[in-house]
């Protein structure tokens, strides 16, 4: 669609107004003559606006005459009309040619690096690695060996399982798949025990292979054997195997935090200011003199890179910095409200640790002094415990 618009602009076209009582006959006649009309807009029952290719102007005048319609040229668009308008202005033509030359010259460089697929690894860290391996904004495309860069990064960064680099236009698109930490698995044909990876109280044990060494209600310490990788029979003696089974235990997690009754809090004033700048290949020009009229503020930056087509970026970037003013006010908490505030913060902090676990109880212990309180939360959960450990014969 965009390509068609660009071609129309290069070839040039005319925007016309057609008025008459036989508008439908006019449009149908154009279709029979294979005259292309586009972006046709009906103003009322007897008037339309439409676009027309330059070579068809003579034909369409004849059709308008036959269908008793009035035709009026409203606007001429495109490169041919621009050249005609400025053909006596040599400076303009020279500038136009220079721009065209620059665009073709700039197309040989990489002006944007786009990274996707990273959740744990920061974009800044990945950009630094890419830069170290030769993929830098402003580098000639033919100097970038994508296969070599991919190989080096995969060898040097254990956090990346897969990486792909695709250069289109002046854009380098980097896609990565992050490696996930997986526990070391012991082959099912190898002998192993199951040992406790934390302390707790056994609530359920169901052995499918091996010998149970604990029972429900037993208190266990980290490192205790739970299921032995062997079975002993009266007549068969000791047979070794790969221990397996389901083991659940009651486990406790704790988190604590101290805060004062009087705290400084950030209050937004709803006042903001915008500041603009432009970056030419890392050279920044500010359109403002002072940093901010606010004493205290948070800044959010938005960047917009200039591109001509889908993947044709230019080394020009507009930056908008929005400063949001805030003020600091002191807030007085009582014991109960401060306890609630700290508890919410600790719950958020412990969210990852408690994921996929059954929370059965939560107890809060509060220690108070004249300045504030310390809240200690104890989370009681039921979870799967036990890790495989190779059996040493």
C-alpha positions, 0 to 999 in steps of 0.5 A, a space after each residue: 500500500 505504501 509502495 503504491 502511494 510512493 509510486 503515485 507521488 513519483 509519477 505525479 497525479 491530479 486532485 479533481 472536483 467533478 460536479 453534475 447530475 450524472 456523477 454515476 454515469 461519469 464514474 462508470 464511463 471512467 471504469 469502462 475506459 480503464 481510467 484509474 480513480 482513487 480516494 474518491 469522496 462524495 461531497 453531495 449528490 452532485 459533487 465528488 472529489 477524486 485523484 487522477 493520473 496525469 496522462 488520463 486528464 485529456 480522456 477524462 475531460 471528454 468523458 465529463 463533457 459527454 456526461 454533462 459534468 463540470 471538471 475542476 482541477 483542485 490540486 497537483 501533487 507529485 515530483 513532476 510538478 515539484 520539478 516544474 515549479 522549482 526548475 529555475 531554482 538551481 539551489 533547490 535542485 542541487 539540494 534535492 540531489 544532495 538529499 537523494 545522494 545522502 539517503 543512498 549513502 546512509 542506506 549502507 550503514 546500520 542506524 538502528 538495533 532492535 532487540 526482542 525476546 529478552 526478559 531477564 537480560 537487560 537491553 543495555 547489557 545486550 547492546 554492550 555485548 553486540 557493540 563489543 562484537 562489532 554490531 554498532 550503530 553507524 557501522 557499514 553493513 558489509 563489515 558486520 559478520 552476523 554469523 561470527 557475532 552469533 557464535 561468539 555471543 553464544 559461547 561467551 554468554 551462558 544466559 543466552 540459549 539462542 540468538 538470531 540477527 537479521 539486517 533489513 534496510 538500515 535496521 538490525 533486528 536481534 532476536 534472543 531466547 534466554 536460557 532457563 536454569 534447570 536442576 541437574 537431572 539424574 538418568 532414570 537408569 542411575 541409582 539415586 537417593 532423595 534428600 531434603 533440600 530444606 527443613 520442615 515437617 513431613 505432611 505426606 510421603 508416597 514412595 514409588 521406588 526405593 525405601 521411605 526413611 521418614 514418615 508423616 509428622 517427622 521433623 526433618 533438617 536440610 540434607 536428611 535422607 527422605 527416600 533411599 535408593 535401595 530395597 532390601 528383601 529377606 531372600 533377594 538381599 539389597 537391590 539398588 534403584 532410582 528412588 522416586 516418590 511424592 514428598 510434601 512438607 510444612 515449611 516456614 519462610 520469614 521476612 522482616 522490615 523496620 520503618 519509622 512512624 514519621 516518613 517522607 512521602 512523594 506527592 505529585 503536584 500534577 504539574 509537568 513540563 516538556 523539553 525537546 532535543 534532537 540527536 544526530 548519530 549520538 550528537 545531541 542538540 537541546 532545544 532548551 537552556 535550563 534543566 528544569 524549573 522544578 526543584 523535585 521531579 521525575 523524568 520520563 523520556 520518549 525517543 522517536 527514530 526517524 525512518 523513511 520506510 519500514 526498515 530504513 532508519 536515519 541517524 536522526 532521533 527526536 527526544 521528548 523529556 517530560 518532567 513531573 513535579 512532586 513535593 515531599 510531605 511528612 506523613 504520620 502513621 500509627 502502629 496499625 496503619 504502619 503494620 499494614 503498610 509494611 505487611 503489604 510490602 513484605 507480601 510483595 517482596 515474598 511473592 516469588 518465593 511463595 509462588 506455586 506453594 499452598 499457604 496455610 497460615 501467616 503470622 505477624 510479630 510486631 516489635 515497637 519502639 518510640 520511633 517505629 516498628 519492626 514487622 516479622 511475617 512468618 509464612 507457613 506453606 505446604 510444598 514439594 521438597 526433596 532433590 535427587 542425589 546420586 547413590 555412592 556405592 
